[in-house]
Amino acid sequence: MAVGVFDSGLGGLTVWSALRARLPATSFTYLGDNANAPYGVRDADDIYRLTRDGVERLWQSCDLVILACNTASAVALRRIQESDLPAGKRVLGVFVPMIEVLSERQWGDSSAPRMLTAKRVGLFATPATVASRAFQRELALRALGVDVESQACVGVVEAIESGDMARARSLVFDHVAALMKKMPTIDAAVLGCTHYPWVEAAFADALGPGVPVYSQPTVVADSLADYLMRHPEFDDTAGNQRLLTTGDARAVSAQATAFLGHPVVFETVHGDR
């Protein structure tokens, strides 16, 4: 069975690319819910419903699904894990691997919370992710004495999805300025959306030298590699890749090809939406 990778749109391709580089022999099936993107401006019940529908589609050919979407991870992951998980199926998110790195832990370390080097953390995410406070909740389980200031980066995902990178960069500078008015000194910045690696350089430029920027794709890939070593029953070493979308396959393929710099071909899947 392939490992499923679910995202609301194109952002999860940053994670998928890192997963392929880290685990070239593993089969992955990617599903982007482009027809309903973006998720970050939707309410919690809508995000849960859409995420559950996407995960259930992937369960047709996958036993393990990665939510390569921070909004879905923040709002829907726990609810799916607690109420909708069939026997033999697993769903993992992208928050915990990032927090493990930020809190200077080894993978799977379940020791008591401890003091961190970074005391002031800036979180850049979608409005729904910020509203969920999931990042702060998970961080509190692993760290002490950390002040997290969140900034809802309205419009950035939409600009990236439309291919307007100049607009996305301009919005990044605006949102960084807004956060730094609330927290003038930042020890570390977390990009809490898998779309944001496309504009990571803009965040770094806006934050200035000396502020480390934590981005998720490589971190998630390392975490999954560790997970599959401990749970080889979820791995498929055929190396097959399949890309699915709820949107227009031709348009999504063109956008993805432009972002990734190499040809990719999506198939359209249909469902009741």
Phi, psi and chi 1 to 4 in degrees:
 res  aa     phi    psi   chi1   chi2   chi3   chi4
   1 MET       -  134.0  -57.8  -74.5  -82.3      -
   2 ALA   -69.1  160.4      -      -      -      -
   3 VAL   -87.3  127.2  174.4      -      -      -
   4 GLY   -85.1  144.7      -      -      -      -
   5 VAL  -129.4  116.8 -179.2      -      -      -
   6 PHE  -113.6  136.7  177.5   76.5      -      -
   7 ASP  -146.4  160.6 -174.3   60.6      -      -
   8 SER   -71.3  -19.1   60.8      -      -      -
   9 GLY  -166.7 -121.4      -      -      -      -
  10 LEU   -91.9  -18.6  -65.1  172.6      -      -
  11 GLY   -59.0  -37.6      -      -      -      -
  12 GLY   -64.7  -13.2      -      -      -      -
  13 LEU   -63.6  -26.2  -69.5  173.2      -      -
  14 THR   -64.1  -38.9   60.4      -      -      -
  15 VAL   -72.8  -46.1  173.4      -      -      -
  16 TRP   -55.8  -43.4  174.1   73.2      -      -
  17 SER   -62.3  -42.7  -64.7      -      -      -
  18 ALA   -67.5  -37.3      -      -      -      -
  19 LEU   -63.4  -44.0  -68.7  173.5      -      -
  20 ARG   -62.8  -40.7  -70.9 -170.3   66.6 -165.0
  21 ALA   -66.4  -38.6      -      -      -      -
  22 ARG   -79.9  -33.0 -178.1   68.1  175.1   79.8
  23 LEU  -130.2   67.9  -62.4  160.9      -      -
  24 PRO   -64.3  -21.6   22.7  -33.6      -      -
  25 ALA   -89.6   -7.9      -      -      -      -
  26 THR   -86.3  138.7  -61.4      -      -      -
  27 SER   -83.6  135.8  -64.2      -      -      -
  28 PHE  -128.2  140.8  -68.6  101.0      -      -
  29 THR  -118.2  118.1  -62.3      -      -      -
  30 TYR  -100.5  134.1 -179.0   93.8      -      -
  31 LEU  -127.1  117.3  172.1   58.8      -      -
  32 GLY  -105.5  125.7      -      -      -      -
  33 ASP   -87.4   58.0 -169.6   14.6      -      -
  34 ASN   -61.3  -27.7  -58.8   81.0      -      -
  35 ALA   -65.4  -23.1      -      -      -      -
  36 ASN  -117.5    5.2  -64.3  -70.0      -      -
  37 ALA   -72.5  150.7      -      -      -      -
  38 PRO   -88.0  155.7   32.5  -35.7      -      -
  39 TYR   -85.1  -25.7  -80.4   14.9      -      -
  40 GLY   -64.4  -12.7      -      -      -      -
  41 VAL  -107.7    4.8  -64.9      -      -      -
  42 ARG   -90.8  164.4  -67.3  178.3  176.6  -87.4
  43 ASP   -83.0  168.4   64.2   39.8      -      -
  44 ALA   -62.2  -41.8      -      -      -      -
  45 ASP   -65.5  -38.7  -74.7  -19.7      -      -
  46 ASP   -65.9  -44.0 -154.7   20.2      -      -
  47 ILE   -61.7  -43.0  -66.2  165.6      -      -
  48 TYR   -61.3  -47.0  166.0   71.1      -      -
  49 ARG   -61.1  -47.1  177.6 -179.1   62.7   82.6
  50 LEU   -66.0  -40.6  -68.1  169.6      -      -
  51 THR   -65.8  -44.5  -57.2      -      -      -
  52 ARG   -59.7  -43.7 -178.5 -159.0   61.2 -154.0
  53 ASP   -61.3  -42.2  -71.2  -10.1      -      -
  54 GLY   -65.9  -43.1      -      -      -      -
  55 VAL   -63.9  -40.9  168.9      -      -      -
  56 GLU   -64.8  -34.9  -72.4  178.5  -10.6      -
  57 ARG   -61.3  -44.6  -81.2 -174.6  177.2  136.6
  58 LEU   -68.7  -30.2  -75.0  168.1      -      -
  59 TRP   -62.9  -15.1  -83.9  -21.4      -      -
  60 GLN   -65.0  -26.8  -64.4  172.8   19.2      -
  61 SER  -133.6    4.9   59.4      -      -      -
  62 CYS  -135.6  139.4  -53.8      -      -      -
  63 ASP   -97.0  -21.8  -72.7  -26.0      -      -
  64 LEU  -123.2  128.4  172.0   64.6      -      -
  65 VAL  -124.5  131.9  174.9      -      -      -
  66 ILE   -99.9  124.3  -50.9  -61.1      -      -
  67 LEU   -82.5   95.2  -62.8 -174.3      -      -
  68 ALA   -85.7   44.4      -      -      -      -
  69 CYS  -146.2  118.4  172.1      -      -      -
  70 ASN   -65.2  -37.1  -75.5  -88.8      -      -
  71 THR   -63.2  -46.8  -60.5      -      -      -
  72 ALA   -62.7  -42.2      -      -      -      -
  73 SER   -62.9  -42.4  -65.7      -      -      -
  74 ALA   -70.6  -38.9      -      -      -      -
  75 VAL   -97.8  -37.8  176.2      -      -      -
  76 ALA  -111.3  -22.5      -      -      -      -
  77 LEU   -57.9  -52.9  175.1   61.1      -      -
  78 ARG   -61.7  -40.4  178.9  171.4  -67.2 -174.2
  79 ARG   -64.2  -41.0 -169.3  169.4  166.6 -174.3
  80 ILE   -65.5  -44.0  -69.8  173.6      -      -
  81 GLN   -63.7  -32.9  -71.2  176.0  -30.7      -
  82 GLU   -87.5  -24.0  -68.6  176.0  -10.2      -
  83 SER  -129.8  -20.5   63.3      -      -      -
  84 ASP  -123.0   20.8  -65.6  -39.3      -      -
  85 LEU   -97.4  109.0 -152.2   58.7      -      -
  86 PRO   -68.4  161.2  -16.6   30.1      -      -
  87 ALA   -59.8  135.1      -      -      -      -
  88 GLY    83.8   -0.7      -      -      -      -
  89 LYS  -107.7  148.3  -56.0  -68.3 -174.0 -179.1
  90 ARG  -135.8  145.2  -63.3  -71.5 -174.6  -85.7
  91 VAL  -130.0  128.1 -177.4      -      -      -
  92 LEU  -121.3  153.6  -56.0  175.5      -      -
  93 GLY  -111.1 -174.7      -      -      -      -
  94 VAL  -107.4   -5.6  -69.2      -      -      -
  95 PHE   -71.6  -52.2  -96.2  145.4      -      -
  96 VAL   -60.0  -44.3  170.6      -      -      -
  97 PRO   -57.0  -39.3  -27.4   36.8      -      -
  98 MET   -65.1  -43.1  173.2   63.6   76.1      -
  99 ILE   -67.4  -35.6  -70.5  170.6      -      -
 100 GLU   -61.6  -40.3  -73.4  178.1  -28.5      -
 101 VAL   -68.9  -45.7  168.0      -      -      -
 102 LEU   -61.3  -36.5 -173.4   65.7      -      -
 103 SER   -90.8   12.6   58.1      -      -      -
 104 GLU    58.8   44.3  -57.6  160.1    6.2      -
 105 ARG  -112.1  154.9  -68.9  169.3  176.5 -102.5
 106 GLN   -78.2  158.7  -62.1  -64.1  -43.3      -
 107 TRP   -56.1  131.8  -50.5  123.5      -      -
 108 GLY    79.2    4.3      -      -      -      -
 109 ASP   -66.0  118.2 -176.4  -14.7      -      -
 110 SER  -112.0   25.0   58.8      -      -      -
 111 SER   -70.5  172.2   60.1      -      -      -
 112 ALA   -64.7  154.5      -      -      -      -
 113 PRO   -56.4  147.8  -23.4   33.5      -      -
 114 ARG  -141.3  165.5   55.3  177.2  173.0  -90.5
 115 MET   -69.0  142.8  -58.7  -62.3  -69.1      -
 116 LEU  -112.4  161.7  -56.4 -172.5      -      -
 117 THR   -68.3  -43.5  -58.1      -      -      -
 118 ALA   -81.7  113.7      -      -      -      -
 119 LYS   -97.2  -25.2  -55.9  -63.6 -174.5 -174.1
 120 ARG  -124.0  111.7  -62.7  171.1  -65.0  -89.1
 121 VAL  -116.9  131.0  175.0      -      -      -
 122 GLY   -99.4  126.1      -      -      -      -
 123 LEU  -109.6  121.3  171.1   66.4      -      -
 124 PHE  -107.9  121.9  -62.0   93.3      -      -
 125 ALA  -156.5  180.0      -      -      -      -
 126 THR   -75.1  162.3   66.6      -      -      -
 127 PRO   -56.5  -40.7  -29.6   37.0      -      -
 128 ALA   -67.6  -39.8      -      -      -      -
 129 THR   -64.3  -44.7  -63.2      -      -      -
 130 VAL   -60.8  -44.8  168.9      -      -      -
 131 ALA   -64.5  -30.5      -      -      -      -
 132 SER   -69.9  -27.0   75.5      -      -      -
 133 ARG    57.4   24.0  -65.8 -170.3   61.3   80.0
 134 ALA   -65.2  -38.0      -      -      -      -
 135 PHE   -61.1  -47.6 -178.0   85.4      -      -
 136 GLN   -63.2  -38.5  -70.3   89.4  -31.7      -
 137 ARG   -64.3  -46.4 -178.2  177.8   64.1 -114.9
 138 GLU   -69.3  -37.6  -65.5  -68.0  -17.7      -
 139 LEU   -65.0  -38.1 -176.8   62.4      -      -
 140 ALA   -63.1  -24.8      -      -      -      -
 141 LEU   -73.2  -16.2  -63.4  174.3      -      -
 142 ARG  -125.1  -11.4  -62.8  161.9  176.8   82.3
 143 ALA  -142.5  153.8      -      -      -      -
 144 LEU  -118.9  147.6  -61.4  171.9      -      -
 145 GLY    68.4   28.4      -      -      -      -
 146 VAL  -105.5  129.3  179.9      -      -      -
 147 ASP   -99.0  118.8 -176.8   15.2      -      -
 148 VAL  -108.6  123.9  177.7      -      -      -
 149 GLU  -109.7  125.0 -171.5   64.8   61.8      -
 150 SER  -103.7  147.6  -59.5      -      -      -
 151 GLN  -131.2  117.9  177.7   63.6   30.3      -
 152 ALA   -77.3  113.8      -      -      -      -
 153 CYS   -91.1   73.1  -62.4      -      -      -
 154 VAL   -60.8  131.7  176.4      -      -      -
 155 GLY    91.7  -16.4      -      -      -      -
 156 VAL   -68.5  -47.3  174.2      -      -      -
 157 VAL   -60.7  -43.7  169.0      -      -      -
 158 GLU   -61.5  -40.3  -67.4   85.5  -18.4      -
 159 ALA   -66.1  -41.2      -      -      -      -
 160 ILE   -65.4  -46.5  -67.9  171.1      -      -
 161 GLU   -61.8  -31.8  -70.6  -91.0  -16.3      -
 162 SER   -84.3   -5.6   68.2      -      -      -
 163 GLY    84.1    8.2      -      -      -      -
 164 ASP   -90.1   78.8 -169.3  -12.6      -      -
 165 MET   -71.8  -27.1  -56.6  -52.3  -73.8      -
 166 ALA   -65.3  -42.0      -      -      -      -
 167 ARG   -65.3  -42.3  170.8   68.1  173.5  160.4
 168 ALA   -60.9  -43.2      -      -      -      -
 169 ARG   -63.1  -43.3  179.7  178.5  174.2   84.4
 170 SER   -61.4  -42.7  175.7      -      -      -
 171 LEU   -65.1  -37.8  -72.5  168.7      -      -
 172 VAL   -58.2  -47.0  165.3      -      -      -
 173 PHE   -61.1  -39.4  -88.4   75.0      -      -
 174 ASP   -63.9  -43.4  -70.2  -16.2      -      -
 175 HIS   -72.0  -36.0  -70.9  -54.2      -      -
 176 VAL   -63.8  -42.8  168.9      -      -      -
 177 ALA   -61.0  -39.8      -      -      -      -
 178 ALA   -65.8  -41.3      -      -      -      -
 179 LEU   -67.6  -39.6 -175.2  139.8      -      -
 180 MET   -72.2  -16.0  -65.6 -172.8   75.8      -
 181 LYS   -68.7  -32.4  -74.7 -177.9  179.7  178.9
 182 LYS   -86.2  -32.8  -62.2  177.2  -74.3 -174.6
 183 MET  -136.3   86.4 -179.3  180.0  -82.8      -
 184 PRO   -62.1  -30.8  -22.6   33.6      -      -
 185 THR  -112.0  121.0  -57.8      -      -      -
 186 ILE  -120.5  128.9  -58.6  173.0      -      -
 187 ASP   -85.6  -28.7  -63.3  -35.5      -      -
 188 ALA  -158.9  148.1      -      -      -      -
 189 ALA  -119.2  135.9      -      -      -      -
 190 VAL  -113.9  126.2  172.7      -      -      -
 191 LEU   -89.5   99.0  -56.0 -171.4      -      -
 192 GLY   -91.3   40.1      -      -      -      -
 193 CYS  -154.6  133.1  174.1      -      -      -
 194 THR   -75.7   -5.8   51.4      -      -      -
 195 HIS   -74.4  -29.1  -78.0   77.2      -      -
 196 TYR   -67.7  -23.6  -64.2  172.4      -      -
 197 PRO   -56.7  -25.6  -31.1   38.3      -      -
 198 TRP   -62.5  -25.7  -58.3  121.4      -      -
 199 VAL  -123.1   29.3  -73.0      -      -      -
 200 GLU   -59.7  -37.2 -176.3  174.2  -12.8      -
 201 ALA   -61.9  -35.9      -      -      -      -
 202 ALA   -65.9  -42.2      -      -      -      -
 203 PHE   -61.2  -44.7  -82.0  101.2      -      -
 204 ALA   -62.2  -42.3      -      -      -      -
 205 ASP   -65.0  -41.8  -70.0  -15.8      -      -
 206 ALA   -70.4  -36.0      -      -      -      -
 207 LEU   -76.3  -29.8  -72.0  161.3      -      -
 208 GLY    88.9  167.4      -      -      -      -
 209 PRO   -64.7  150.2   23.6  -33.0      -      -
 210 GLY    93.4   -7.6      -      -      -      -
 211 VAL  -108.9  105.8  178.7      -      -      -
 212 PRO   -65.8  139.1   22.1  -30.8      -      -
 213 VAL  -110.9  119.3  176.7      -      -      -
 214 TYR   -96.3  121.0  -71.2   85.6      -      -
 215 SER  -120.0  153.0 -172.4      -      -      -
 216 GLN   -88.5  -31.2  -69.0  170.8  -42.6      -
 217 PRO   -52.5  -53.5  -30.8   38.5      -      -
 218 THR   -66.3  -37.5  -59.2      -      -      -
 219 VAL   -62.1  -45.5  168.8      -      -      -
 220 VAL   -65.7  -39.8  172.4      -      -      -
 221 ALA   -62.2  -43.7      -      -      -      -
 222 ASP   -63.3  -40.5  -72.3  -18.3      -      -
 223 SER   -64.7  -42.1 -179.6      -      -      -
 224 LEU   -66.8  -39.0  179.6   61.0      -      -
 225 ALA   -58.3  -42.4      -      -      -      -
 226 ASP   -65.1  -42.5  177.1   79.3      -      -
 227 TYR   -61.6  -44.1 -174.5   87.4      -      -
 228 LEU   -69.6  -28.7  -68.0  177.4      -      -
 229 MET   -64.3  -37.1  -75.3 -175.5   62.5      -
 230 ARG   -84.6  -20.3  -68.4 -178.6  -74.4  112.0
 231 HIS  -133.4   67.7  -58.5  -81.5      -      -
 232 PRO   -63.8  -15.0   23.5  -34.3      -      -
 233 GLU   -65.9  -16.4   66.6  -86.9   17.5      -
 234 PHE   -94.3   -3.0  -68.4  113.0      -      -
 235 ASP   -95.2  146.1 -157.0   -3.5      -      -
 236 ASP  -130.2  115.9  166.8   10.7      -      -
 237 THR   -96.2   27.3   55.8      -      -      -
 238 ALA   -81.0  -17.9      -      -      -      -
 239 GLY    71.4   21.6      -      -      -      -
 240 ASN   -80.4  147.8  -62.4  -41.5      -      -
 241 GLN  -128.1  133.0  -53.9  -62.6  -40.6      -
 242 ARG  -136.8  134.1 -168.5  179.4 -175.9 -163.6
 243 LEU  -119.3  121.6  -61.3  169.5      -      -
 244 LEU  -120.7  151.3  -51.5  174.1      -      -
 245 THR  -145.7  147.6  177.3      -      -      -
 246 THR   -85.4   -5.0   59.3      -      -      -
 247 GLY   -96.1 -157.1      -      -      -      -
 248 ASP   -80.7  114.7  179.5  -84.5      -      -
 249 ALA   -60.4  -39.6      -      -      -      -
 250 ARG   -65.3  -45.7 -178.0  175.6  -62.4  179.1
 251 ALA   -67.0  -43.0      -      -      -      -
 252 VAL   -65.6  -39.7  172.4      -      -      -
 253 SER   -60.8  -41.4  -63.1      -      -      -
 254 ALA   -65.0  -44.0      -      -      -      -
 255 GLN   -63.8  -46.2  -74.1  178.1  -65.9      -
 256 ALA   -63.9  -40.1      -      -      -      -
 257 THR   -61.3  -41.2  -64.9      -      -      -
 258 ALA   -64.2  -41.7      -      -      -      -
 259 PHE   -69.1  -44.5  -81.2  127.3      -      -
 260 LEU   -83.8  -22.1  -65.2  173.1      -      -
 261 GLY    81.3   11.9      -      -      -      -
 262 HIS  -150.1  155.3   59.7   81.4      -      -
 263 PRO   -65.8  134.2  -19.5   32.0      -      -
 264 VAL  -136.1  147.0  -70.3      -      -      -
 265 VAL  -125.7  121.6  178.4      -      -      -
 266 PHE   -96.5  153.8  -82.8   78.0      -      -
 267 GLU  -111.9  144.3  -52.3  166.6   44.5      -
 268 THR   -86.7  132.8  -64.5      -      -      -
 269 VAL  -110.8  148.2  -66.5      -      -      -
 270 HIS  -115.6  153.0  -58.9  -76.9      -      -
 271 GLY  -166.5  176.7      -      -      -      -
 272 ASP   -84.1  109.1  -62.9  -31.6      -      -
 273 ARG  -130.0      -  -66.7  -60.5  173.1   94.0
